[in-house]
Amino acid sequence: MQVSPSVRAVQVPDESPMRPQSTNVYLVGRGQTLTVDSGEALDRYRWMLRGYLAAVERAEIAVAAVTHHHADHSGNLRWAREVFGADVAIPANGRRLLRGRLPARGVRPLADGETVELDGGVRLRVLAAPGHSVDSLCFYLEEEGVLFTGDTMLGSTTTTVDDLAAYRATLRRLVELPNLRVICPGHGPLVMDPRERLQSYIDHRDARETQILAALERDRPRTSWEIMLALYPDVDVRLRRAADGNVRAHLRQLEAEGRVRVHAGRPRRPPAPGARARAEARERERQRVIRRARRLEAAASRAAVRAQENPPDEQWIEPPRYEPR
């Protein structure tokens, strides 16, 4: 999908409720192409990206940039380096969070205010955007009014928040950007009314804070889970923990501001060293089996494609031949 003269969107359908509608990869520039995010480390993302590059772009990736460390955005950074020789551009404070997903060479940290320059005078400004995660970045192509937000904003829903005070500051900064025309979110459709949507995010957080305080006034003290059930009665049950996380983000900010009092809970005792070691060993084995299953599934998919490309020689020593009477 063409977004602006220098920007294309590759929207990969996604069924996860945490990733509404699609996981998006963006290509910026011509010739020297930069990707904003690269999807999860699964073949369907790689096939989609390689197929698009080969069939539509006839180009390769020169720079693979990432908005934050979450695996559905950063899973293919090392792959982009191995396959395309791309430089990898990451948040300056994201290296530790991206451990295991980065190549040994070619990694460039990006800090707030830096500029990434591409061929043809295309310039992306780096904006630190903490809140959804500690290392979240946005990229702004001001000349064309295109803002890439990762999960700081989504296309059709609100997002999860880790640090609410930082997130609110990020939203206030983004809504003031000059020449803002379109938001390219990490998931879902493009946002064609960017200032209105950003303001609605700000208003939503203000309203949620009021609701939380009202819930505490009606029946106190309450756990964050109890507040979540009261505020999100119709939420998809698969999103309850995410909703609870947002409630807890509000409560942390309210506590820091001295507006709520916290009654300390009683955490469960950690497992004994032996039990913890056994649990870790079981988890390693489970992950090994999952990785093997994924490799087998990918091999089966490739075999199915090859089977479609070639005649059914396994059925015939000599296949039938035809001619007119």
Secondary structure, 3 states (H helix, E strand, C coil): CEEECCEEEEEEECCCCCCCCEEEEEEECCCCEEEECCCCCCHHHHHHHHHHHHHHHCCCEEEEECCCCCHHHHCCHHHHHHHHCCEEEEECCCCCCCCCCCCCCCEEEECCCCEEEEHHHEEEEEEECCCCCCCCEEEEEHHHCEEEEECCCCCCCCCCCCCHHHHHHHHHHHHCCCCCCEEEECECCCECCHHHHHHHHHHHHHHHHHHHHHHHHHCCCCCHHHHHHHHCCCCCHHHHHHHHHHHHHHHHHHHHCCCCCCCCCCCCCCCCHHHHHHHHHHHHHHHHHHHHHHHHHHHHHHHHHHHHHCCCHHHCCCCCCCCCC
